[in-house]
Amino acid sequence: MTDLSEMNGNAMQTQQPVDAQHSGLDGRVFVWAALIAVSAAAAFVVARALTVRREPDPTSTRIQSLIDEANQLLRSLDEQKRN
């Protein structure tokens, strides 16, 4: 028969490798969780950058309106020449 101290010693020996495996598993889970979090953050930043619409520059808007006005004046001059 085994006495109680041997049984406790055997139980402790079998429990230590399980704890070592558990801590190694915790490390891997942490690494994967961190990798997933970083990937999600990167995807969010890229999606956000692609969907942000910039307001038109006031200068380019003014230039475009002047071009449109000039084209309208040219058309009206061409019509006057034909008549």
N, C-alpha and C positions, 0 to 999 in steps of 0.2 A: 504494500500500500504506500501511496505517496502521502507525505504530510502536507499540511496546509501551506507552509512556506514554499515548498516546491511548486505547488499549484499556482500560487501567486506569482512566483518567478516566471513560470512558463507563460502565464497570461500576459505579463508585462513584456516578455520577449516577443510574443506574437503581435502585441499591440504596437510596438515601436515601428516596425516596418509599415504598418498601415498608416500611422501618423506621418511617416516620411513620404509615403506615396500621396497622402492627402495634401501635404504642403506643396509637393511638386505639382500636383493637379491644380491647386489654388494659384500657383504662379502661372501656369499655362492659361488658366481661365482669365486671369488678370491681363495677360498679354493679348489674348484674343479680344477681350472686352475693350481694351485700349485701342487696338487696331480697328475695331468696328466703329468706335467713337470718333477716331481721327478720320476715317473714311467718310462717315456721315457728315462730319463738319466740313470736310473738303467738298463733298457733293453739294452741300447747302450753299457754300460760298460761291461755287461755280454757277449753280442755278440762279442765285441771286444776282450775280454779275451779268448773266446773260439776259435776265428779264428786266433789268433797270433801264428805263427809257430816259434818255437825256432830253431836256427841253431844247428846242431850237435856239441857236445863237441869235440874239437880236440883230446883230450886224448882218448875218447871212439872210435873215428874214427880210431885212430892209433892202438888201441888194437884190433879192429875188423879186420883191415888189417893184423896184425900179426897172428891172429887166422886163417884167410883165407890162409895165406902163410904156416902156420904149417900144416893145413889140406892138402894142395897141396903136401907138402913134404912127408907126411905120405902116401898119395895115390901113389906117385911115388915110395916110398920104398916098398909098398905092391906089386906093379907091378914088381919090380925088383926081389922080393923074388919068385914070381910065375914063372918067366922065368928062 
